[in-house]
Amino acid sequence: MNICVLDLTDSNRTFLKKIYSLSTDLSDREVLVGLTHEESERYLALSDPVRNATPEEMQEHSALKERHILTRVQVLEAEWCLRTESPSVH
């Protein structure tokens, strides 16, 4: 099965995976955590620094960014709990 990927460089993709920002959904599409594939594509488009965003687009970007960050923090907290409650035996 082929993964539907977001428009990211390999280095950006690697970095986002390392910081728990990038995942795949149930349809095997690449997503930013907390967002659908379509929302992830929209977020990336709105994140373009050369884009002349309208006030509505800036508000949309902020809402998507907030949801992505809040979900990412929840993922990091869950990962931290798993690691501290069940540490590896060395």
Secondary structure as UniProt FT lines:
FT   HELIX           10..18
FT   TURN            19..20
FT   STRAND          22..24
FT   TURN            26..27
FT   STRAND          29..32
FT   TURN            33..34
FT   HELIX           37..46
FT   TURN            49..50
FT   HELIX           55..85
//
